[in-house]
Amino acid sequence: MAGAGLRAELERRLGALDIHTEVVEHPEVFTVEEMMPHIQHLKGAHSKNLFLKDKKKKGYWLVTVLHDRQVNLNDLAKELGVGSGNLRFADEAAMLEKLKVGQGCATPLALFCDSGEVKFVLDSAFLEGGHKKVFFHPMTNSATMGLSPEDLLTFVKETGHDPIVIDFDKN
């Protein structure tokens, strides 16, 4: 199941949980900078998603932060207890294998494709920032989907992932 099929499966799963979304179609984008002109009118928290590998334990991490946040991988590795210098960007093949999405499409909405090998790290600002909507790619980088922070948590937990919530403002 690829592209459109995965997006349809995501929408089916969200519907089964009675999660209502707002979707904006836009040209394919590969960076936050490319995306923002198409979605800046959407009020809420926009995301940047990093798919990382722990080089020691060979584990994978999906890190979702506010779109304009800078992430220091060494500081994050210490915070997560994997040791400084042990987190690096995973290759696209690993992301396709674990989350069924490619470059520019990483999203916590893809966690339904993971069998439990990917740990999910969420910026606390998505939950505590007073946002009515939080926005992510729905398995494709040619659209952006918004849902409530509560619905995001419901969905992620339904996939078997308990998010590690980190306050990136204190780092």
Secondary structure, DSSP 8 states (H G I E B T S, - for coil): --HHHHHHHHHHHHHHTT---EEEE----SSHHHHHHHHTTS-SEEEEEEEEEETTTTEEEEEEEETT----HHHHHHHHTS-TT-EEE--HHHHHHHHS--TT---GGGGGG--S-EEEEEETHHHHS--S-EEE-SSSTTEEEEE-HHHHHHHHHHTT---EEE-GGG-
